[in-house]
Amino acid sequence: MRDLPPDDDNWFAERQWAVGRRVQAERIRQNLTQENLYLAARVDRRTLQALEAGSGNPTFATLHRIAYVLDVPLSDLVQ
């Protein structure tokens, strides 16, 4: 087991941003709009926008829906 980094807020924000970048990059790679993705994944538009901006804190279910629609392993998005 390991301890969290001393600057927990910054550490977590960096990871949120990275997940958002991965979702956005895969969405763009597949030539999908945000609207295509949030409708297909059945998530709120603002949730996807916040996720891609790195300011959201999505649930496991939301991340799983997005990964499923993008047809990528969830682990690829949250690595």
One Martini backbone bead per residue (centre of mass of N, CA, C, O) as a GRO file, in nm:
protein
   79
    1MET     BB    1   0.101   0.034   0.017
    2ARG     BB    2   0.015   0.380  -0.049
    3ASP     BB    3   0.045   0.705  -0.037
    4LEU     BB    4  -0.055   0.995  -0.090
    5PRO     BB    5   0.013   1.270  -0.204
    6PRO     BB    6   0.055   1.571  -0.055
    7ASP     BB    7  -0.090   1.697  -0.325
    8ASP     BB    8  -0.394   1.587  -0.376
    9ASP     BB    9  -0.540   1.791  -0.560
   10ASN     BB   10  -0.336   1.796  -0.795
   11TRP     BB   11  -0.322   1.495  -0.854
   12PHE     BB   12  -0.625   1.463  -0.925
   13ALA     BB   13  -0.650   1.680  -1.147
   14GLU     BB   14  -0.452   1.546  -1.345
   15ARG     BB   15  -0.625   1.286  -1.382
   16GLN     BB   16  -0.882   1.414  -1.483
   17TRP     BB   17  -0.756   1.545  -1.731
   18ALA     BB   18  -0.649   1.281  -1.863
   19VAL     BB   19  -0.920   1.144  -1.904
   20GLY     BB   20  -1.045   1.365  -2.079
   21ARG     BB   21  -0.834   1.346  -2.308
   22ARG     BB   22  -0.891   1.051  -2.385
   23VAL     BB   23  -1.184   1.081  -2.460
   24GLN     BB   24  -1.149   1.302  -2.671
   25ALA     BB   25  -0.947   1.158  -2.857
   26GLU     BB   26  -1.133   0.917  -2.926
   27ARG     BB   27  -1.368   1.074  -3.036
   28ILE     BB   28  -1.210   1.213  -3.264
   29ARG     BB   29  -1.093   0.958  -3.399
   30GLN     BB   30  -1.412   0.872  -3.456
   31ASN     BB   31  -1.574   1.124  -3.550
   32LEU     BB   32  -1.713   1.253  -3.292
   33THR     BB   33  -1.939   1.406  -3.118
   34GLN     BB   34  -2.060   1.494  -2.828
   35GLU     BB   35  -2.348   1.427  -2.901
   36ASN     BB   36  -2.307   1.140  -2.996
   37LEU     BB   37  -2.195   1.037  -2.723
   38TYR     BB   38  -2.410   1.121  -2.509
   39LEU     BB   39  -2.644   0.976  -2.647
   40ALA     BB   40  -2.527   0.685  -2.664
   41ALA     BB   41  -2.449   0.683  -2.341
   42ARG     BB   42  -2.663   0.828  -2.167
   43VAL     BB   43  -2.556   1.124  -2.101
   44ASP     BB   44  -2.492   1.417  -1.997
   45ARG     BB   45  -2.366   1.684  -2.149
   46ARG     BB   46  -2.223   1.817  -1.899
   47THR     BB   47  -2.064   1.568  -1.820
   48LEU     BB   48  -1.888   1.547  -2.073
   49GLN     BB   49  -1.772   1.830  -2.069
   50ALA     BB   50  -1.637   1.807  -1.791
   51LEU     BB   51  -1.463   1.565  -1.849
   52GLU     BB   52  -1.301   1.690  -2.093
   53ALA     BB   53  -1.207   1.943  -1.902
   54GLY     BB   54  -1.131   1.812  -1.605
   55SER     BB   55  -1.395   1.880  -1.392
   56GLY     BB   56  -1.499   1.607  -1.352
   57ASN     BB   57  -1.685   1.336  -1.154
   58PRO     BB   58  -1.736   1.051  -1.259
   59THR     BB   59  -1.881   0.771  -1.272
   60PHE     BB   60  -1.844   0.450  -1.337
   61ALA     BB   61  -2.087   0.427  -1.525
   62THR     BB   62  -2.010   0.654  -1.717
   63LEU     BB   63  -1.736   0.542  -1.806
   64HIS     BB   64  -1.847   0.274  -1.909
   65ARG     BB   65  -2.035   0.385  -2.128
   66ILE     BB   66  -1.819   0.532  -2.291
   67ALA     BB   67  -1.637   0.290  -2.347
   68TYR     BB   68  -1.849   0.122  -2.491
   69VAL     BB   69  -1.914   0.319  -2.723
   70LEU     BB   70  -1.598   0.339  -2.806
   71ASP     BB   71  -1.466   0.054  -2.788
   72VAL     BB   72  -1.306   0.058  -2.504
   73PRO     BB   73  -1.125   0.012  -2.251
   74LEU     BB   74  -1.145   0.148  -1.949
   75SER     BB   75  -0.836   0.141  -1.890
   76ASP     BB   76  -0.760   0.343  -2.121
   77LEU     BB   77  -0.895   0.597  -1.974
   78VAL     BB   78  -0.768   0.540  -1.654
   79GLN     BB   79  -0.443   0.498  -1.647
   0.00000   0.00000   0.00000
